[in-house]
Amino acid sequence: MTTHALAGLGLFLTGAAFSQVLAFGIAAWVKSRRERQIDDTLGPPAPGSSDTEQ
């Protein structure tokens, strides 16, 4: 491979990795914002309760 091809591949992979990090960061921010909105509406969860309890 030529230097230009390797440089292009490196930039492509760096861009792809950055996009993934950005996407996961936005998803986590949206999730926390939604949970905060639910807590503001309904109040915090009861002590000792969990989502897995049935």
ZADO-1210 file (C-alpha; in nm, 4 decimals, padded with zeros to 6 digits):
<atoms>
<atom x="00.0000" y="00.0000" z="00.0000" code="MET" pos="1"/>
<atom x="00.1102" y="00.3482" z="-00.0621" code="THR" pos="2"/>
<atom x="00.1504" y="00.6099" z="00.2053" code="THR" pos="3"/>
<atom x="-00.1554" y="00.7940" z="00.0785" code="HIS" pos="4"/>
<atom x="-00.3692" y="00.4818" z="00.0958" code="ALA" pos="5"/>
<atom x="-00.2562" y="00.4086" z="00.4509" code="LEU" pos="6"/>
<atom x="-00.3166" y="00.7685" z="00.5528" code="ALA" pos="7"/>
<atom x="-00.6631" y="00.7598" z="00.3978" code="GLY" pos="8"/>
<atom x="-00.7444" y="00.4320" z="00.5721" code="LEU" pos="9"/>
<atom x="-00.6243" y="00.5734" z="00.9026" code="GLY" pos="10"/>
<atom x="-00.8378" y="00.8851" z="00.8636" code="LEU" pos="11"/>
<atom x="-01.1382" y="00.6729" z="00.7688" code="PHE" pos="12"/>
<atom x="-01.0990" y="00.4461" z="01.0724" code="LEU" pos="13"/>
<atom x="-01.0405" y="00.7430" z="01.3013" code="THR" pos="14"/>
<atom x="-01.3528" y="00.9105" z="01.1682" code="GLY" pos="15"/>
<atom x="-01.5548" y="00.5917" z="01.2119" code="ALA" pos="16"/>
<atom x="-01.4341" y="00.5478" z="01.5697" code="ALA" pos="17"/>
<atom x="-01.5087" y="00.9124" z="01.6495" code="PHE" pos="18"/>
<atom x="-01.8577" y="00.8751" z="01.5021" code="SER" pos="19"/>
<atom x="-01.9247" y="00.5703" z="01.7209" code="GLN" pos="20"/>
<atom x="-01.8064" y="00.7507" z="02.0345" code="VAL" pos="21"/>
<atom x="-02.0203" y="01.0503" z="01.9454" code="LEU" pos="22"/>
<atom x="-02.3264" y="00.8322" z="01.8785" code="ALA" pos="23"/>
<atom x="-02.2929" y="00.6430" z="02.2072" code="PHE" pos="24"/>
<atom x="-02.2385" y="00.9690" z="02.3943" code="GLY" pos="25"/>
<atom x="-02.5526" y="01.1229" z="02.2459" code="ILE" pos="26"/>
<atom x="-02.7525" y="00.8072" z="02.3216" code="ALA" pos="27"/>
<atom x="-02.6378" y="00.8103" z="02.6850" code="ALA" pos="28"/>
<atom x="-02.7197" y="01.1803" z="02.7156" code="TRP" pos="29"/>
<atom x="-03.0696" y="01.1287" z="02.5717" code="VAL" pos="30"/>
<atom x="-03.1308" y="00.8333" z="02.8049" code="LYS" pos="31"/>
<atom x="-03.0220" y="01.0243" z="03.1152" code="SER" pos="32"/>
<atom x="-03.2289" y="01.3257" z="03.0086" code="ARG" pos="33"/>
<atom x="-03.5358" y="01.1040" z="02.9623" code="ARG" pos="34"/>
<atom x="-03.4840" y="00.9370" z="03.3020" code="GLU" pos="35"/>
<atom x="-03.4477" y="01.2797" z="03.4647" code="ARG" pos="36"/>
<atom x="-03.7696" y="01.3918" z="03.2961" code="GLN" pos="37"/>
<atom x="-03.9523" y="01.0826" z="03.4283" code="ILE" pos="38"/>
<atom x="-03.8121" y="01.1423" z="03.7781" code="ASP" pos="39"/>
<atom x="-03.9257" y="01.5054" z="03.7648" code="ASP" pos="40"/>
<atom x="-04.2753" y="01.3950" z="03.6640" code="THR" pos="41"/>
<atom x="-04.3246" y="01.0911" z="03.8881" code="LEU" pos="42"/>
<atom x="-04.0662" y="01.1494" z="04.1569" code="GLY" pos="43"/>
<atom x="-03.7687" y="00.9286" z="04.2374" code="PRO" pos="44"/>
<atom x="-03.8138" y="00.5500" z="04.2556" code="PRO" pos="45"/>
<atom x="-03.9169" y="00.3977" z="04.5848" code="ALA" pos="46"/>
<atom x="-03.6328" y="00.2817" z="04.8132" code="PRO" pos="47"/>
<atom x="-03.5327" y="-00.0798" z="04.7560" code="GLY" pos="48"/>
<atom x="-03.7205" y="-00.1136" z="04.4283" code="SER" pos="49"/>
<atom x="-03.5563" y="-00.2181" z="04.1062" code="SER" pos="50"/>
<atom x="-03.6628" y="-00.2739" z="03.7481" code="ASP" pos="51"/>
<atom x="-03.5794" y="-00.6458" z="03.7720" code="THR" pos="52"/>
<atom x="-03.8029" y="-00.7109" z="04.0744" code="GLU" pos="53"/>
<atom x="-04.1318" y="-00.8839" z="04.0004" code="GLN" pos="54"/>
</atoms>
